[in-house]
């Protein structure tokens, strides 16, 4: 990502640069590069990414709105951590949204969309087999996001997008638990079976179970 900053600065508006910086910071928070309680120092990010402090400041406001950090006059930008109770509440809502999305997609999925899901699923299984957790997580997230994006319900999509900014860190923590990772891969396979069979009820049931299991794992880890 960092290597492409010259092109972004030269051709895009400052808001695009701010979004680019925000995406990098979100990814680092999700993957624990910036652990809960750590400070994100504006001038250091500016120097590291070779951008002015204005887009960094704008990016921090974006991830503050996501609920990932808190910005104060005394401490600057500090990474937040939600607790076990909030994790259960958060994933309870996400499970309802994603199960609805899976149900709707299974009702309408065409061959092209199914082929895309199959490709992502195979790629995820390969990363799981070789123990590449970072790429496994990114591909896993692609699958979840694809199902929500293609479900045909804009309200589900927008609500899910806002909630997932906070939930992705928990999802990344969950894959660090080997038994949960194995269970999650099996649940993904059941979902694919439901999609292949165009079985909305089964798709909704397994996807709700999948997300609730993730929430329980995150709560236990917290």
C-alpha positions in Angstrom: 0.0 0.0 0.0 2.6 2.5 1.1 4.5 2.2 -2.2 1.6 3.7 -4.1 1.3 7.0 -2.3 3.1 9.1 -5.0 0.4 8.4 -7.5 -2.4 9.1 -5.0 -0.9 12.4 -4.0 -0.4 13.4 -7.6 -3.8 12.6 -9.0 -6.4 12.5 -6.1 -8.0 15.0 -3.9 -6.8 15.4 -0.3 -9.9 13.6 0.9 -8.8 10.5 -1.1 -5.4 10.7 0.6 -7.1 10.9 4.0 -9.2 7.8 3.1 -6.0 6.0 2.0 -4.3 6.9 5.3 -7.5 5.9 7.3 -7.5 2.5 5.5 -3.9 1.8 6.6 -4.6 2.8 10.2 -7.8 0.7 10.3 -5.8 -2.3 9.1 -3.1 -1.8 11.7 -5.6 -1.5 14.5 -7.5 -4.6 13.3 -4.3 -6.7 13.1 -2.9 -5.4 16.4 0.0 -3.3 15.1 -1.6 -0.6 17.3 -2.9 -2.4 20.3 -5.7 -1.1 22.6 -4.4 1.9 24.6 -1.6 2.8 22.2 -1.3 6.3 20.8 -1.3 7.1 17.1 1.0 10.1 16.8 0.1 12.4 13.9 3.6 13.6 13.1 5.0 10.1 13.0 2.3 8.9 10.6 2.8 11.9 8.5 6.6 11.2 8.2 6.2 7.5 7.7 3.6 7.8 4.9 5.2 10.9 3.4 2.0 13.0 3.5 1.3 16.3 5.1 -0.4 16.3 8.6 -3.7 17.6 7.2 -4.8 14.3 5.6 -3.5 12.4 8.7 -5.7 14.6 10.9 -8.6 14.0 8.5 -7.9 10.2 8.6 -7.9 10.2 12.4 -11.3 11.9 12.4 -12.6 9.2 10.1 -11.5 6.3 12.4 -12.7 8.2 15.4 -16.1 8.2 13.8 -15.8 4.5 13.4 -15.3 4.1 17.1 -11.8 2.7 16.8 -10.0 5.5 18.6 -10.7 8.4 20.9 -9.2 11.8 20.3 -8.6 14.1 23.3 -6.7 17.3 23.8 -4.3 15.8 26.4 -3.7 12.3 25.0 -4.2 12.8 21.3 -5.5 9.7 19.3 -5.7 6.6 21.4 -6.9 3.1 20.3 -10.0 1.9 22.1 -10.9 -1.6 23.3 -14.4 -2.8 23.7 -15.2 -5.3 26.5 -16.7 -8.8 26.5 -20.3 -7.7 27.0 -20.1 -5.2 24.1 -18.6 -7.9 21.9 -21.5 -10.2 22.5 -24.0 -7.3 21.8 -22.1 -6.3 18.7 -21.9 -9.7 17.1 -25.5 -10.5 18.0 -26.5 -7.6 15.7 -24.0 -8.5 13.1 -25.2 -12.1 13.1 -28.7 -11.0 12.4 -27.6 -8.7 9.6 -25.3 -11.3 7.9 -27.7 -14.1 8.2 -30.4 -12.0 6.5 -27.8 -11.2 3.8 -26.9 -14.8 3.3 -30.6 -15.8 3.1 -31.3 -13.1 0.5 -28.2 -14.0 -1.6 -29.0 -17.7 -1.6 -32.5 -16.9 -3.0 -31.1 -14.9 -5.9 -27.4 -16.0 -6.5 -26.5 -16.4 -10.2 -23.6 -18.5 -11.6 -21.3 -15.6 -11.9 -21.7 -14.6 -8.2 -21.4 -18.2 -7.1 -18.2 -18.6 -9.2 -16.8 -15.5 -7.4 -17.7 -17.0 -4.0 -16.1 -20.3 -5.0 -12.9 -18.6 -6.0 -12.7 -16.7 -2.7 -13.6 -19.8 -0.7 -10.8 -21.9 -2.4 -8.3 -19.1 -1.8 -9.3 -18.9 1.8 -8.9 -22.7 2.2 -5.4 -22.5 0.7 -4.3 -19.7 3.1 -5.7 -21.8 6.0 -3.8 -24.9 4.8 -0.5 -23.1 4.7 -1.0 -21.2 7.9 -1.1 -17.7 6.4 -3.3 -16.0 8.9 -3.1 -12.5 7.6 -4.2 -13.4 4.0 -6.7 -15.9 5.4 -8.3 -13.1 7.4 -8.4 -10.7 4.5 -10.0 -13.3 2.1 -12.4 -14.3 4.8 -13.4 -10.7 5.2 -13.9 -10.4 1.4 -16.4 -13.3 1.6 -18.4 -11.7 4.4 -18.4 -8.4 2.7 -19.3 -9.9 -0.7 -22.4 -11.6 0.8 -23.6 -8.4 2.4 -22.9 -6.3 -0.7 -24.7 -8.7 -3.0 -27.8 -9.3 -0.8 -29.8 -6.6 -2.4 -30.6 -4.7 0.7 -28.9 -1.3 1.0 -29.9 -0.8 4.7 -28.2 -4.0 5.6 -25.1 -3.0 3.7 -24.8 0.5 5.3 -25.6 -0.7 8.9 -23.1 -3.6 8.5 -20.4 -1.3 7.1 -20.6 1.0 10.2 -20.6 -1.9 12.7 -17.7 -3.8 11.1 -15.2 -1.1 11.6 -15.3 -2.1 15.3 -15.9 -5.8 14.9 -13.0 -6.6 12.5 -10.5 -6.4 15.3 -12.5 -9.0 17.3 -12.8 -11.2 14.2 -9.0 -11.1 13.8 -8.5 -12.1 17.4 -10.9 -15.0 17.0 -8.8 -16.7 14.2 -5.8 -16.8 16.6 -7.7 -19.5 18.5 -7.0 -22.8 16.6 -10.1 -24.7 17.6 -12.3 -21.7 16.6 -10.4 -21.4 13.3 -11.1 -25.0 12.4 -14.8 -24.6 13.3 -15.1 -21.4 11.3 -13.7 -23.1 8.2 -16.2 -25.9 8.5 -19.0 -23.3 8.9 -17.8 -21.6 5.7 -18.0 -24.9 3.9 -21.6 -25.5 5.0 -22.5 -22.0 3.8 -21.0 -22.8 0.4 -23.1 -26.0 0.2 -26.2 -23.9 1.0 -25.3 -21.4 -1.8 -24.7 -24.2 -4.3 -28.1 -25.7 -3.5 -29.8 -22.3 -3.4 -31.0 -23.1 0.1 -31.9 -19.8 1.8 -33.0 -21.3 5.2 -29.8 -23.3 5.6 -27.6 -20.3 4.5 -29.2 -18.1 7.1 -29.0 -20.7 9.8 -25.3 -21.5 9.4 -24.3 -17.8 8.9 -26.1 -16.7 12.1 -24.4 -19.6 14.0 -21.1 -18.7 12.5 -21.2 -15.0 13.6 -22.6 -15.9 17.1 -19.7 -18.4 17.6 -17.3 -15.7 16.6 -18.8 -13.2 19.1 -18.6 -15.8 21.8 -14.9 -16.5 21.0 -14.1 -12.8 21.0 -15.9 -12.2 24.3 -14.0 -15.1 25.9 -10.7 -13.7 24.6 -11.5 -10.3 26.0 
